[in-house]
Amino acid sequence: MKYATRVNSFLRINKDLKKAIGDIGKIDGIECIDLNYPEHFQTYSVEEVKGFLEVNGLSCNAINLRFRDEFLNGEFGNTQIEVSEKAIELCKEAADVCKAMEGDQIIIWLGFDGFDYSFQIDYVKVWEQVVRAFRQVCDYTQLPVSIEYKPYEERVHCLIDSFGTTMMMVEEVKRDNLGVTLDFCHMLMKKENPAFATAWLLERNKLFNMHLNDGEGSTDDGLMVGTVNLWKTLEVFYYLKKYDFKGAVYFDTFPKREAADSECEANIAMCRRIENMIDTYGLEKIGRIVEKNDAVSVSNMFVAMLNQMAVSPGNALAAEKICV
């Protein structure tokens, strides 16, 4: 599995992007990073940032759009057409930057397209406006364009708020290079089962990026991977491995009291342990449990996985090293 991490976690104390990339480059297991546009290109040029990645043995997984200030009342769906057009142009710029960085895709999260009050927007008009905007962006670039959805935050109600709504948008835009970025916490907030969306998209080659984190389900907690919903996380990994997902698993976690490097290393350790649990138990064997549609068999599988962890050679030593 290919792992990427969040740059802003490393910018929390020291705001220098060059140093942050250098710190990430020292972490064993991280192959790539996501960058925000225009946020991460305000101090250094595209060529300089690309150079920082190359020196540290990293690549660009994705360029994430970040809309601020004038987009507070909406991005693609803003009632002021000139603001909507600026949002589209920003995406085109990000696509150019992504190409120059040799990145894999751009990710668009429309956090301000939505509403807070009843009667605040014309739902059909705004929806159709957003459809047209995505078509323009997809037609501009050959790169994959990925929609990241979230039920709320920044708005009380986001326009693209769920897996179902996102797929409605993908179907209406009708562009082959439009797909989806799934965020584990966002799905928990919407009371979705993350593995359902993961499997459905992988079956249709529409899962472009996977953001992993964890939380209690009410807000975007950004906790470390597998620390709250271990079995749901393991089920996501099962489908990523079953379909041989080639994209990056991106740690969208928010260390606030933890050191960014050790928090990232903990995410990698957890993911590797989950991968090992699946590999040791066996993909085909898990598949047979799924086909049985029997909850007791699932529970017995969980117990067996925990037992196999306990008896695996070197587990006591590995656990001791992690604790130290």
N, C-alpha and C positions, 0 to 999 in steps of 0.2 A: 504494500500500500504506500502511496506517495503522500507525504505530509507537508502541510503549509501552516504558517502561523500569522498572527495578527501583529502588524507593525506597531500600532498604537499602544499595545501593552508595554512595549519597550521604550515608548516615548513619554511615559507617564512622569518620570523623574527628570531625565535628560531629554530635551526636545530636539536634539540633533539627529536627523535621519541617517546620516552617514554612520554615526556611532551605533544607532539602533540596528542597522543592517549588519554591522560588524559583530554585534553581540549575538544576533540570530545565527550568523554564519558559524559560530562556535558550538552550536547545539547539534549533537549527533542525532540524525534522524530527520532533520528539516531540510527539504530539498528546494523549497520555493516559498515565496511570500506573495501576498496580495498587496496592492498599493491603491491608495485612494486618489481620485482625481476630482478637482485640482489640488486638494489638500497637500499631498506629498510632493508636489512639484513647484512649490512657491519659493523655495530657497535654492534648490539645485535644479539644473536643467535635466531634460530627459537623458541626454548622453551621460551626464555625471551619475545619475541614479543607476543607469544600466551598468556603468563601470563599477559602482559599488557592489552590485549583485555579482558580477563576474569575478571580482577579486575575492569575494567570500564564498564562491562555489554555489551560488544560489541562482534560481531562475524566477521569472515572473509568471505566476499562475494566472492572475486576473487583475484587471483594473476595475475598481469599484467606484461608481459615481457617488459623489457626495454633494448634495444640493443644500445651500445655505441662504441666509438673508432674504433676498428678494423672492425666493421660492417658498417662503413660509406658508403661503396660501394655496400652494399647489405647484407641481412641476409640469408634466405633460398636460394635465387637466386644468391648469390655471385658467380662470375666466378671462384674464388679460392675455390675449393671443400673443402679444410680443414677449411675454414672460415664458409662455409655453414654447415658443420658437427658440428662445435662449436655452431652454432646457434641452431641446433637441440638438442644438448646435454644440452644447457642452458634451453630449453623448458622442457626437461625431468626432470632436476633439479627442475625447478619451479613447475612441477606437483607433485614431491615428497614433496616439501615444502607445497604446497596447501593441500595435503592429511594430512600432519602432523598438519597443522593449522585448519583442519576440514573445509576447504573452499569449496565453491560450484563449482568452475571452474577456468581454466586459460584462459586468454585473450591474444591473439597474434595480435599485430599491427606491420606490416612489413613496417615501415616508410621509410626504405632505399632501399627496393626492388622496383626498377623502373628505370627511366631514365630522363636525363635532355636534351639530344640532339638526333636528328635523327641519326640512324645508331649506336647508342651507345650499344645496347644489341640485342641479338638474341631472339626475343620475344617468339617464340615457345619453344626454348630450356629452357629458364628461367622459363616459365610457367610450363613446365613438371617437371622441377627440384623442383619447389615449391610444386607441387602436391605430389610428392614423399616424400618430407619433412613433409608435413602435415599428410600423411599416417603413417609415422614413429612415429610421436608424438602421434597421436590418438591410434595407436596400442600399444603404451607403457603404456598408462594409461586408466583406466576406467572412469576418470573424464571427464565432458564436456570440450571440447576445442572450444573456441569461436574466430572467426575472427572479428577484428575491422577494418573497411576499412576507407580510407580517400583519397580524390582525389589528393591532393598535400600537400606539407609540410610533410616530409623533402625533398622529391624530387620534381622536376617540374611536373613530371607525376609519380604517384604511380602505381605499377603493379596492385594491387587490389584496384581499385579506385572508385567503385560504388556498389550499391545494386545488379545490374545485374551481374557484374563481380564476385562479392563475391559468388553469388548463382551458377555461372558457376564453381567456385572452389569447393564449397560444393558438387555439383553434380559429379564432376570428382574424387574427393577424395573418395567418397562413403564410408563414415564411419558414423555410427549412432550417435556417440558422438561429431560430428563436427557441430557447429551452428554459429550463428552470434550475435555480439554486435553492436547495432545501436547507433550512436552518432548524436544527433540532429544537432549540428553545422556542422558536416561533411556532413550530407545530404543537408543542406542549401548550402554549398559550391559547391556541385555537382548539384545544382538546382533540387533536388529531393523533392517530397512531403513526409515528415517524416511519416505521417499516413499510406500512401500506403504500405511502406516497413514494418511498424509495423503490420498492419493487415495481410499482406501476410505471414509473418513469424509466427505469432501467430496461424494462421490457420493450419500451418504445424508443429507446435511445434519446430520451429527452432530459436525462439528468446530467446537467453540465457541471455542477459543483455541489459539494457536500460540506456544509458548515456544522461542525460538531461542537457541542458544549453541553451543559445540563442546567436544570433548574427545577423549581417547585411547581411551575406551570402558570403562575399568575402574571409574572413580569419577565422581561428578558434578563434573567439573572446572570447568565454567562459564567456559570460555575464550571469547574473542571470536568472533563469528560468522564462519564460513568460513575460519578460520585453520588448521584441521587437515583437515577433510573438505569441501573446496570443492565437489566435484562432487555429493556427496550433498546438500549445502545447495542447490545450484543445481537439483537435481531436485525438492526440496521446493517451491522457488519456482515451478518450472514448473507444478506442479499447483495451487498457490495462485492463479496467474494464469489457468490454464486454466479453473478453476471460479469465477473472479472472487470470491475470498474477501473478505468484507466485515468480518471481525473484525480484531482487532489482532494484529500480530506483536510479541511482547513479548520484550525482551532480558533473559533470565534469566542474566546473566553476573556474574562475581564479581571485580571489580577489587580486588586486594589490594596490589599494588605500583604500580598505575597510578592516575592521577587519574581519578575517576569521570566527569567531564565529557568528557575527551578519549577515554576508553575507549568511552563511549556514542557519541560522534561517529564513532569508527572503525567501530562496528557499523553506523551509518547509512550511512557511505560504502561499506562492503562490500555492504550490501543493495542500495543504489542501483546499484552497479556490476553486481551479479548480475542485477538487473532489466533493466538496459541490455543486458547480454549476451543475455538471452532475447529482448528486444524486437527487437534488431538482427538476430539470427539468424532469429527468427520462430517464433511458437507453432505454426503449422501445419507448418512445416518440421521442427521438433522432433518433432511428432506423427508425421510420416511416418517419421522415424528409429526411433521407438519401435515402429511397426507392422512394420518390417523384421525386428526381432528378430535383429540382426546386430551383434556386438561391434565388429568393425572399423569399421563405419559410425559407431558411437557414438564410437570413438576419433578418427575423422576429424572428427566434429562438434566434439569438444573442441579439436582443433588449429585448426579454422576459427574457433572462438570466440576462442581466444587470438590468432590472427592479426588478427581484426577489431578486437580491443582495441588491438593495436599500431599499426594504421593509422588508427584513429578520430581525427578532428581534435580538437586540444586535449588529447589524452591526456598528452603529455609535460608540458604546463603544469600539468594537474591533478595528476599524480603529483608534480611538484616542489612544489606547494602543500601536498600531504598530508605529504610528507617533512619540509618545513620546519616 
